[in-house]
Amino acid sequence: TQLQEEQENISSNNVTTSASSIQVTTIENPTLLSDNIPLPTVEIHLAAIDNGLAFPFKHPDEWRAYPFHWAWLPQAKRPFSEETKQLVLEFLSDMNFVERELCDEIQELFLRDKDSDFRIIERQLAVMRGQVS
């Protein structure tokens, strides 16, 4: 199914929840579906992000200033596991990795967008480097 394909394409921290706790509506009938419909357990994969440093810096259609509100999710309020901290800190402690690999790859990725603004990307990367150091 499409859901299974999407699950396989995402890799990061795992959060498992029951789909029955998610309110489901339809376009044809915007009322909640019956509780009698059996819904499967869904596994959701999330990657942590600092909402203030979200890329892109604005919504593509300019609907709102910040397109992401992940900081409001319950999972965002949980501390990282020791295992995750050790995996990430090993890389972030190496400023050669941050500057020569991470920042270069982020810059390369965002410069693929014909509408990207080099100055904005550089400012975002400067904030990120400051947070890392």
Stockholm file with secondary structure:
# STOCKHOLM 1.0

chainA/1-133         TQLQEEQENISSNNVTTSASSIQVTTIENPTLLSDNIPLPTVEIHLAAIDNGLAFPFKHPDEWRAYPFHWAWLPQAKRPFSEETKQLVLEFLSDMNFVERELCDEIQELFLRDKDSDFRIIERQLAVMRGQVS
#=GR chainA/1-133 SS CHHHHHHHHCCSEEEEEEGGGSCCCCSSCCSCCCTTSCCCEEEEEECCCCGGGCSSSSCTTCSCSCCCCGGGSGGGGSCCCHHHHHHHHHHHTCHHIIIIIIIHHHHHHHHTSTTCCHHHHHHHHHHHHHHHC
#=GC SS_cons         CHHHHHHHHCCSEEEEEEGGGSCCCCSSCCSCCCTTSCCCEEEEEECCCCGGGCSSSSCTTCSCSCCCCGGGSGGGGSCCCHHHHHHHHHHHTCHHIIIIIIIHHHHHHHHTSTTCCHHHHHHHHHHHHHHHC
//
